[in-house]
Amino acid sequence: MEYKILPVGSMGTNCYLAWCLKSKEALVIDPGFEPQTVLREIEALGLKVKYIVNTHGHMDHIGGNQELHSALNCPIAIGCEDALMLTDAHYNLSNMMRNPVLSPAPQILLQEGDSLDFGACSLQVLSTPGHTPGGISLYGHGLLFCGDTLFKQSIGRSDLPGGDHSQLIQAIKTKLLPLPGETKVLPGHGPETTLALEEASNPWLQG
């Protein structure tokens, strides 16, 4: 599996393109803003997008859903508990903006144990709530797309509506850290890291 990071929007959201090298079937993960940037890269790489996936429903991770959904004619997937955030500006935290963010309703509701298949590749859905009630991570091929659950030397915020610090820590320790230490962590913002590095030195995960 191949992937490419596209930092988009003023909040520096990491949008990921992940694809099967042979078939070019692909996922778009967390298309924040700048959907035209994402579409140009999809065209340049010759990708056939099968799913648009949101790791959670905050505005900076769903801002490109509408335009990409219209242009690519492919379904939007999100964790069950975050589904309402796509269509409600209050819940996705964009209600105070001049132009609130709204997305089409999801066509696929994801939960623990589901998988997303594209070409010869597959990513497993892990339920990782705590930043939002329905936050998910996607794991496979030595990669972990974890949204705003885990960052290099940090963790996601839990002080926003729907957040829960103890739930977030539990999700990281029980769902993510048991994965192989060499797993590459691809967060929703900021640089890549590995699970081994975070387990050993992330100050939020010690003790």
FINU-632602 format. One record per residue (C-alpha): residue number from 1; residue in three letters; x, y, z. Coordinates in Angstrom, 1 decimal. Example, Ala and Ser with C-alpha at 12.3 -4.5 7.8 and 13.67 -1.06 7.14 Angstrom:
<atoms>
ATOM   k   r     c1     c2     c3
ATOM   1 ALA   12.3   -4.5    7.8
ATOM   2 SER   13.7   -1.1    7.1
</atoms>
This chain:
<atoms>
ATOM   k   r     c1     c2     c3
ATOM   1 MET    0.0    0.0    0.0
ATOM   2 GLU    1.1    3.5   -0.8
ATOM   3 TYR    0.1    6.7    0.9
ATOM   4 LYS    0.6   10.5    0.6
ATOM   5 ILE    0.1   13.2    3.1
ATOM   6 LEU   -1.6   16.5    2.0
ATOM   7 PRO   -1.6   19.1    4.8
ATOM   8 VAL   -4.7   21.2    4.2
ATOM   9 GLY   -6.4   24.2    5.7
ATOM  10 SER   -5.4   26.8    8.2
ATOM  11 MET   -5.4   24.1   11.0
ATOM  12 GLY   -2.8   22.0    9.2
ATOM  13 THR   -5.0   18.9    8.9
ATOM  14 ASN   -3.2   15.9    7.5
ATOM  15 CYS   -5.4   14.6    4.6
ATOM  16 TYR   -4.2   11.2    3.5
ATOM  17 LEU   -4.4    9.4    0.2
ATOM  18 ALA   -3.9    5.7    0.6
ATOM  19 TRP   -4.0    3.4   -2.4
ATOM  20 CYS   -3.3   -0.1   -3.8
ATOM  21 LEU   -0.2    0.2   -6.0
ATOM  22 LYS   -1.5   -2.4   -8.5
ATOM  23 SER   -5.2   -1.4   -8.9
ATOM  24 LYS   -4.9    2.3   -8.0
ATOM  25 GLU   -8.1    1.9   -5.9
ATOM  26 ALA   -7.8    4.4   -3.0
ATOM  27 LEU   -9.2    6.0    0.1
ATOM  28 VAL   -9.3    9.7    1.0
ATOM  29 ILE   -8.8   10.0    4.7
ATOM  30 ASP   -9.8   13.2    6.5
ATOM  31 PRO  -10.3   15.7    3.6
ATOM  32 GLY  -10.2   18.8    5.7
ATOM  33 PHE  -10.4   22.0    3.6
ATOM  34 GLU   -8.8   22.7    0.1
ATOM  35 PRO  -10.7   20.0   -1.7
ATOM  36 GLN   -9.4   21.2   -5.1
ATOM  37 THR   -5.9   20.5   -3.9
ATOM  38 VAL   -6.9   16.9   -3.0
ATOM  39 LEU   -8.7   16.4   -6.3
ATOM  40 ARG   -5.7   17.6   -8.3
ATOM  41 GLU   -3.5   15.1   -6.5
ATOM  42 ILE   -5.9   12.3   -7.0
ATOM  43 GLU   -5.9   13.1  -10.8
ATOM  44 ALA   -2.1   13.4  -10.9
ATOM  45 LEU   -1.7   10.0   -9.2
ATOM  46 GLY   -4.3    8.4  -11.4
ATOM  47 LEU   -6.3    7.1   -8.4
ATOM  48 LYS   -9.8    5.6   -8.3
ATOM  49 VAL  -11.2    6.6   -5.0
ATOM  50 LYS  -13.5    4.0   -3.4
ATOM  51 TYR  -14.3    5.7   -0.1
ATOM  52 ILE  -14.0    9.0    1.7
ATOM  53 VAL  -13.3    8.2    5.3
ATOM  54 ASN  -13.4   10.6    8.3
ATOM  55 THR  -11.6    9.5   11.5
ATOM  56 HIS  -13.9   11.8   13.4
ATOM  57 GLY  -16.4   14.6   12.7
ATOM  58 HIS  -14.7   17.8   13.6
ATOM  59 MET  -14.9   20.5   10.9
ATOM  60 ASP  -11.2   20.5   10.1
ATOM  61 HIS  -11.4   16.8    9.1
ATOM  62 ILE  -14.7   16.9    7.1
ATOM  63 GLY  -14.5   20.3    5.3
ATOM  64 GLY  -13.8   18.7    1.9
ATOM  65 ASN  -16.5   16.0    2.1
ATOM  66 GLN  -19.2   17.8    0.1
ATOM  67 GLU  -17.0   18.7   -2.9
ATOM  68 LEU  -15.1   15.4   -3.0
ATOM  69 HIS  -18.3   13.4   -2.7
ATOM  70 SER  -19.9   15.3   -5.6
ATOM  71 ALA  -16.8   15.1   -7.8
ATOM  72 LEU  -15.9   11.4   -7.1
ATOM  73 ASN  -19.3    9.9   -6.5
ATOM  74 CYS  -18.1    7.7   -3.7
ATOM  75 PRO  -19.5    7.0   -0.3
ATOM  76 ILE  -18.5    8.8    2.9
ATOM  77 ALA  -17.7    6.6    5.9
ATOM  78 ILE  -17.4    7.6    9.6
ATOM  79 GLY  -17.7    6.0   13.1
ATOM  80 CYS  -21.3    5.4   14.1
ATOM  81 GLU  -21.2    7.8   17.1
ATOM  82 ASP  -19.9   10.7   15.0
ATOM  83 ALA  -22.4   10.5   12.2
ATOM  84 LEU  -24.5   13.5   13.3
ATOM  85 MET  -21.4   15.7   13.3
ATOM  86 LEU  -21.3   15.6    9.5
ATOM  87 THR  -24.7   17.3    9.1
ATOM  88 ASP  -24.9   19.5   12.2
ATOM  89 ALA  -22.6   22.6   12.5
ATOM  90 HIS  -23.1   22.7   16.3
ATOM  91 TYR  -21.7   19.2   16.7
ATOM  92 ASN  -18.8   19.6   14.3
ATOM  93 LEU  -17.8   22.9   16.0
ATOM  94 SER  -18.3   25.1   12.9
ATOM  95 ASN  -21.5   26.9   14.0
ATOM  96 MET  -19.6   30.0   15.0
ATOM  97 MET  -17.9   30.4   11.6
ATOM  98 ARG  -19.2   32.7    8.9
ATOM  99 ASN  -19.7   29.7    6.6
ATOM 100 PRO  -20.5   26.7    8.8
ATOM 101 VAL  -19.2   23.3    7.6
ATOM 102 LEU  -21.8   20.8    6.4
ATOM 103 SER  -21.2   17.5    4.8
ATOM 104 PRO  -23.6   15.0    3.2
ATOM 105 ALA  -24.8   12.4    5.6
ATOM 106 PRO  -22.6    9.3    5.7
ATOM 107 GLN  -23.4    6.3    3.6
ATOM 108 ILE  -21.3    3.9    5.7
ATOM 109 LEU  -21.2    3.8    9.5
ATOM 110 LEU  -18.1    2.1   10.8
ATOM 111 GLN  -17.5    0.3   14.1
ATOM 112 GLU  -14.9   -1.9   15.8
ATOM 113 GLY  -13.9   -4.9   13.6
ATOM 114 ASP  -15.1   -3.5   10.3
ATOM 115 SER  -12.6   -3.3    7.5
ATOM 116 LEU  -12.2   -1.1    4.4
ATOM 117 ASP  -11.0   -2.9    1.3
ATOM 118 PHE   -9.5   -1.2   -1.7
ATOM 119 GLY   -7.8   -3.2   -4.4
ATOM 120 ALA   -5.6   -5.8   -2.7
ATOM 121 CYS   -5.3   -3.6    0.5
ATOM 122 SER   -7.4   -3.6    3.6
ATOM 123 LEU   -7.5   -1.3    6.7
ATOM 124 GLN   -9.0   -2.5    9.9
ATOM 125 VAL  -11.3   -0.2   11.9
ATOM 126 LEU  -10.4    0.4   15.5
ATOM 127 SER  -12.8    2.2   17.8
ATOM 128 THR  -10.7    5.0   19.5
ATOM 129 PRO  -13.2    7.4   21.3
ATOM 130 GLY  -12.1   10.1   23.6
ATOM 131 HIS  -11.4   13.0   21.3
ATOM 132 THR  -14.9   12.5   20.0
ATOM 133 PRO  -17.4    9.8   20.9
ATOM 134 GLY  -17.1    8.1   17.6
ATOM 135 GLY  -13.4    8.5   16.8
ATOM 136 ILE  -11.8    5.7   14.8
ATOM 137 SER   -8.4    4.7   13.7
ATOM 138 LEU   -7.5    2.6   10.6
ATOM 139 TYR   -4.7    0.0   10.8
ATOM 140 GLY   -3.1   -2.2    8.2
ATOM 141 HIS    0.1   -2.7    6.2
ATOM 142 GLY    2.2   -1.4    9.1
ATOM 143 LEU    0.4    1.9    9.1
ATOM 144 LEU   -2.0    3.5   11.6
ATOM 145 PHE   -4.2    6.4   10.5
ATOM 146 CYS   -5.3    7.7   13.9
ATOM 147 GLY   -6.9   11.1   13.4
ATOM 148 ASP   -6.7   13.2   16.5
ATOM 149 THR   -6.3   10.3   18.9
ATOM 150 LEU   -2.5   10.2   19.1
ATOM 151 PHE    0.2   12.6   18.1
ATOM 152 LYS    4.0   12.6   18.2
ATOM 153 GLN    4.7   13.3   21.9
ATOM 154 SER    1.1   14.3   22.6
ATOM 155 ILE   -2.5   13.1   22.5
ATOM 156 GLY   -5.8   14.5   21.2
ATOM 157 ARG   -7.8   17.1   23.1
ATOM 158 SER  -10.5   15.9   25.3
ATOM 159 ASP  -11.8   19.2   26.5
ATOM 160 LEU  -14.1   19.8   23.5
ATOM 161 PRO  -17.8   18.8   23.6
ATOM 162 GLY  -18.0   15.0   23.6
ATOM 163 GLY  -14.4   14.5   24.7
ATOM 164 ASP  -13.4   12.2   27.5
ATOM 165 HIS   -9.8   12.1   28.7
ATOM 166 SER   -9.9    8.7   30.5
ATOM 167 GLN  -11.7    7.2   27.5
ATOM 168 LEU   -9.0    8.6   25.2
ATOM 169 ILE   -6.1    7.2   27.3
ATOM 170 GLN   -7.8    3.8   27.5
ATOM 171 ALA   -8.3    3.7   23.8
ATOM 172 ILE   -4.7    4.4   23.1
ATOM 173 LYS   -3.4    1.9   25.7
ATOM 174 THR   -5.8   -0.9   24.8
ATOM 175 LYS   -6.3   -0.5   21.1
ATOM 176 LEU   -3.2    1.2   19.7
ATOM 177 LEU   -0.2    0.3   21.9
ATOM 178 PRO   -0.7   -3.5   21.6
ATOM 179 LEU   -0.1   -3.2   17.9
ATOM 180 PRO    3.5   -3.8   16.7
ATOM 181 GLY    5.9   -1.2   17.9
ATOM 182 GLU    7.3   -0.5   14.5
ATOM 183 THR    3.8    0.6   13.3
ATOM 184 LYS    4.0    4.0   11.7
ATOM 185 VAL    1.6    6.5   13.3
ATOM 186 LEU    0.0    8.9   10.8
ATOM 187 PRO   -1.8   11.5   12.9
ATOM 188 GLY   -4.4   14.0   12.0
ATOM 189 HIS   -1.9   16.9   12.5
ATOM 190 GLY    1.8   17.1   12.7
ATOM 191 PRO    4.7   14.7   11.9
ATOM 192 GLU    4.7   10.9   11.7
ATOM 193 THR    6.0    8.8   14.6
ATOM 194 THR    6.0    5.1   15.7
ATOM 195 LEU    4.1    3.3   18.4
ATOM 196 ALA    7.3    2.2   20.1
ATOM 197 LEU    8.5    5.8   20.4
ATOM 198 GLU    5.2    7.0   21.8
ATOM 199 GLU    4.9    4.2   24.3
ATOM 200 ALA    8.5    4.8   25.5
ATOM 201 SER    8.5    8.6   25.7
ATOM 202 ASN    5.1   10.2   25.2
ATOM 203 PRO    4.5   12.1   28.5
ATOM 204 TRP    0.8   11.4   28.4
ATOM 205 LEU    1.2    7.7   28.3
ATOM 206 GLN    3.7    7.2   31.1
ATOM 207 GLY    2.6    5.5   34.4
</atoms>
